[in-house]
């Protein structure tokens, strides 16, 4: 079970102490097996690596830097290829230092009026580049579709467009980051969507829908979703990327049931 530190979105663990190192200590105490960190700062890598080693809590995944200001990714932005490549290189160094097995790429929000075909071509080429660079260090690259309700204007929304991008890129080091929260909003039948994605799934995150809080606060049928996930053969991390309805530790009653369903 993965603890997802997602400070930009509120994330899991706003009450877990000072800095990422303190959050890792609390995640270990709460029984998580590893962590993912959305956007660790350059000045946080050393402390994060030390805390990961000290608490024997591996860092599973980090994101390629999202850009500046309110940008939410660079990969589908024509004309920003150099910025994306610089972000990939920084992420590659950070992931290798942290021992992260995976990185996630966000497509971003193109400027109003941008040519969708040009955005798609840019995304495909940027994903190929990231996949090739990361493969040198044995790091797998994810691409994540988001839902347009939470992220209006985001280029990659819904499962089928994401699968089409992976097919177009055609790189063996690329996979799908399947967030049950986003997919529950864009896909009418979540278990069927999981089956459709099948072996393309390389990483899984979850939150309940609506509200993006912990399991049991919304209407997502996690038993059905996790059963469908098992049927695909997926046998890797599932990450708790949600906004706690209260304190993090008090809201972990879902964890034993999840462990049983994933066994």
C-alpha positions in Angstrom: 0.0 0.0 0.0 1.4 3.3 -1.1 1.2 6.6 0.7 0.8 9.4 -1.9 2.2 12.8 -0.9 0.5 15.3 -3.0 0.9 18.6 -1.3 -0.2 20.7 -4.3 -3.7 19.2 -4.3 -4.1 18.9 -0.6 -3.1 15.2 -0.8 -2.9 12.6 1.8 -1.3 13.9 4.9 -1.7 17.6 5.4 -1.4 16.8 9.2 1.7 14.7 9.1 4.3 17.0 10.5 7.0 19.2 9.1 8.4 18.6 5.6 8.5 15.5 3.5 10.8 13.7 5.9 8.3 14.1 8.7 5.5 12.8 6.4 7.5 9.7 5.6 8.0 9.0 9.3 4.2 9.2 9.8 3.5 7.2 6.7 5.7 4.4 8.0 4.0 4.6 11.4 0.6 4.3 9.8 1.6 1.0 8.0 2.2 2.1 4.5 4.7 0.0 2.5 6.1 2.8 0.3 5.4 6.3 -0.8 5.0 8.4 -3.9 5.8 12.1 -4.0 4.1 14.2 -6.7 6.6 17.0 -7.1 9.6 16.9 -4.7 11.6 20.1 -4.8 15.2 20.1 -5.8 16.1 21.1 -2.2 14.1 18.1 -0.8 15.7 15.2 -2.6 18.6 14.6 -0.1 16.3 14.7 2.9 13.7 12.5 1.2 16.3 9.9 0.2 17.7 9.9 3.8 14.2 9.5 5.3 13.3 6.8 2.8 16.3 4.8 3.8 15.9 5.4 7.6 12.3 4.3 7.6 12.8 1.5 5.1 10.0 3.1 3.0 10.8 3.0 -0.7 9.8 5.9 -3.0 7.8 4.3 -5.7 7.0 7.2 -8.0 7.6 10.8 -8.7 6.2 13.1 -11.4 8.1 14.9 -14.1 8.1 18.6 -13.1 4.8 20.2 -14.3 6.2 23.6 -15.4 5.9 27.0 -13.9 3.1 28.9 -12.0 -0.2 27.2 -12.6 1.0 24.9 -15.3 -0.1 21.3 -15.0 2.3 19.6 -17.3 4.4 20.2 -20.4 4.2 17.1 -22.5 1.4 18.2 -24.9 2.5 21.8 -25.3 3.9 22.6 -28.8 6.9 24.8 -28.6 7.8 23.7 -25.1 9.8 20.7 -26.1 13.1 22.0 -24.6 11.4 22.8 -21.3 10.0 19.3 -21.2 13.3 17.7 -22.0 14.9 19.7 -19.2 12.2 18.5 -16.8 12.7 14.9 -17.8 16.4 15.1 -17.2 15.9 16.6 -13.7 13.3 14.0 -13.0 15.6 11.2 -14.2 18.4 12.3 -11.8 16.0 12.7 -8.9 14.3 9.4 -9.5 17.6 7.6 -9.7 18.8 9.2 -6.5 15.6 8.2 -4.7 15.4 4.7 -6.2 12.0 5.4 -7.7 10.9 2.7 -10.1 8.4 4.9 -11.9 7.8 8.4 -13.0 4.5 10.0 -14.2 4.2 12.5 -17.1 1.3 15.0 -17.2 0.2 16.1 -20.6 -0.7 19.7 -19.5 -3.2 22.3 -20.5 -2.5 23.7 -24.0 -3.2 27.4 -24.8 -6.7 28.3 -25.9 -6.8 27.7 -29.7 -3.9 25.3 -29.9 -4.1 22.8 -32.7 -5.2 19.4 -31.2 -3.3 17.5 -33.8 -0.1 19.4 -33.0 -0.7 18.8 -29.3 -1.1 15.1 -29.9 2.0 14.8 -32.0 4.0 16.7 -29.4 2.7 14.5 -26.6 3.6 11.3 -28.5 7.1 12.4 -29.3 7.7 13.7 -25.8 6.5 10.4 -24.3 8.9 8.5 -26.6 11.7 10.8 -25.4 10.9 10.3 -21.7 10.6 6.6 -22.1 13.9 6.3 -23.8 15.7 8.4 -21.3 14.3 6.7 -18.3 14.9 3.2 -19.6 18.6 3.9 -19.3 18.1 3.8 -15.5 15.4 1.1 -15.4 12.6 3.6 -14.6 9.2 3.1 -16.2 7.3 6.0 -17.5 3.6 6.5 -16.9 1.1 8.9 -18.6 -2.0 9.8 -16.7 -5.4 10.9 -18.1 -7.3 13.3 -15.8 -11.0 14.1 -15.6 -12.1 17.4 -17.2 -14.3 18.4 -14.2 -11.4 18.7 -11.9 -8.9 19.8 -14.5 -10.7 21.8 -17.3 -8.6 22.3 -20.4 -6.3 19.3 -19.7 -5.3 17.7 -22.9 -5.5 14.0 -22.0 -8.9 13.1 -20.6 -10.6 9.7 -20.6 -9.3 6.2 -21.0 -9.6 5.7 -24.8 -7.5 8.8 -25.7 -4.8 7.7 -23.3 -4.7 4.2 -24.8 -4.5 5.7 -28.3 -1.6 7.8 -27.2 0.2 4.8 -25.8 -0.4 2.9 -29.0 0.8 5.8 -31.1 4.0 6.2 -29.0 4.6 2.5 -29.3 7.4 2.4 -26.7 7.8 -0.7 -24.4 8.8 1.5 -21.5 5.5 3.4 -21.5 2.4 2.5 -19.4 -0.8 3.9 -18.1 -1.2 5.6 -14.7 -4.8 4.5 -13.9 -6.3 6.7 -11.2 -9.6 5.1 -10.0 -10.9 8.6 -9.0 -10.4 10.2 -12.4 -11.5 7.1 -14.3 -14.7 6.7 -12.2 -15.7 10.2 -13.5 -14.9 9.7 -17.2 -15.8 6.0 -17.6 -19.4 4.8 -16.9 -18.3 1.3 -16.0 -15.1 1.3 -13.9 -14.5 -2.5 -13.9 -15.0 -2.6 -17.6 -12.6 0.3 -18.1 -10.0 -1.6 -16.0 -10.5 -4.7 -18.2 -10.2 -2.6 -21.4 -6.9 -1.0 -20.1 -5.6 -4.5 -19.1 -1.8 -4.9 -19.3 -1.3 -1.3 -20.2 -1.9 -0.4 -16.5 1.5 0.3 -14.9 0.4 2.2 -11.8 -2.8 2.6 -9.8 -4.0 5.4 -7.6 -7.3 5.7 -5.8 -9.8 8.0 -4.0 -13.5 7.8 -3.5 -15.9 9.6 -5.9 -17.3 12.2 -5.4 -15.3 14.3 -3.0 -11.8 12.7 -3.6 -11.7 11.5 0.0 -10.8 8.2 1.5 -12.6 4.9 0.5 -16.0 4.7 2.1 -16.9 8.4 1.8 -18.4 8.1 -1.7 -19.9 5.7 -4.1 -17.0 3.9 -5.8 -17.3 0.1 -5.6 -13.7 -0.6 -4.7 -14.4 -4.4 -4.3 -15.5 -4.6 -7.9 -12.7 -2.4 -9.2 -9.9 -4.2 -7.4 -11.4 -7.6 -8.5 -11.2 -6.3 -12.1 -7.7 -5.1 -11.5 -6.6 -8.6 -10.2 -8.1 -10.1 -13.4 -5.8 -8.1 -15.6 -2.8 -9.6 -13.8 -1.8 -6.3 -12.2 0.4 -7.1 -9.2 2.0 -3.8 -8.3 1.4 -0.8 -6.1 -1.9 0.9 -5.4 -1.5 4.4 -4.1 -3.8 6.3 -1.7 -4.0 9.7 -3.5 -6.9 11.4 -1.7 -7.8 14.4 0.5 -8.5 13.1 4.0 -12.0 14.0 5.2 -10.4 14.5 8.7 -7.0 13.6 9.9 -5.0 11.2 7.9 -4.4 8.6 10.7 -8.0 8.7 11.8 -9.2 8.0 8.2 -7.3 4.8 7.6 -10.1 2.3 8.5 -10.2 1.3 4.8 -6.7 -0.1 4.8 -7.3 -3.6 6.2 -10.1 -4.3 3.8 -8.0 -3.1 0.9 -5.2 -5.4 1.9 -7.6 -8.4 2.0 -9.1 -7.4 -1.4 -5.6 -7.2 -2.9 -4.3 -10.4 -1.4 
